[in-house]
Amino acid sequence: MSTIEDVKAVLDENLALGGRARSFTATTELFGTLAELDSFAVVGLVAALEQRFGIQIADDDINLESFASVGALSALVERKLAR
């Protein structure tokens, strides 16, 4: 499974999207568009991504740009995996 597919699975599970995330693409907007993703949900999503991928996401990485789209979030995960 690719990183973006894994990220979509984490989004679906963590935000209880009922399978909707399967149809997301890299350009699917998240924060500000996806009602289930609010500032409180970001905390749980970060924890789920860290656990799923075995990465650490720094506070500085938690910003609107990183959570703007599925592609941006996947890019963040890929950067952390590369370290």
C-alpha positions in Angstrom: 0.0 0.0 0.0 1.3 3.5 -0.8 1.8 6.2 1.8 -1.2 8.2 0.4 -3.4 5.1 0.7 -2.3 4.5 4.3 -2.9 8.1 5.1 -6.4 7.8 3.7 -7.0 4.7 5.8 -5.9 6.6 8.9 -8.2 9.5 8.0 -11.1 7.2 7.5 -10.6 5.3 10.7 -9.7 8.2 13.0 -12.4 10.6 11.7 -15.0 7.9 11.4 -15.7 8.7 7.7 -17.4 5.4 6.9 -15.3 4.7 3.9 -15.5 8.2 2.3 -11.7 8.6 2.4 -11.3 5.9 -0.2 -12.5 8.3 -2.8 -10.1 11.1 -1.7 -7.3 12.1 -4.0 -4.1 14.0 -3.3 -6.0 17.3 -4.0 -8.9 16.6 -1.7 -9.0 19.5 0.8 -9.0 18.6 4.4 -8.8 21.3 7.2 -11.5 23.9 6.7 -13.4 21.7 4.2 -13.8 18.3 5.9 -16.3 19.0 8.8 -14.9 16.0 10.9 -11.4 17.5 10.9 -11.4 20.3 13.4 -8.6 21.5 15.8 -9.5 18.8 18.3 -9.5 16.0 15.8 -6.1 17.0 14.6 -4.6 15.9 17.9 -6.1 12.4 17.5 -5.1 12.2 13.9 -1.5 13.2 14.6 -1.3 10.5 17.3 -2.8 7.9 14.9 -0.4 8.8 12.1 2.6 8.6 14.5 1.5 5.2 15.6 0.7 3.8 12.2 3.9 5.0 10.6 6.3 4.9 13.6 7.1 8.6 13.2 7.2 11.7 15.3 5.4 14.8 14.2 6.8 18.0 15.8 4.5 20.8 16.9 6.0 23.0 14.2 4.7 20.5 11.6 1.1 20.9 12.8 -0.1 23.8 10.7 -2.7 24.6 8.1 -0.3 23.9 5.2 0.4 20.4 6.4 -3.3 19.6 6.8 -4.6 21.5 3.8 -5.0 18.4 1.6 -4.5 14.6 1.5 -1.4 15.2 -0.6 0.1 17.7 1.8 -0.6 15.4 4.8 1.0 12.4 2.9 4.0 14.6 2.0 4.5 15.4 5.7 4.4 11.7 6.5 6.8 10.9 3.7 9.3 13.5 4.9 9.1 12.0 8.4 9.6 8.5 7.1 12.7 9.6 5.2 14.5 10.7 8.3 
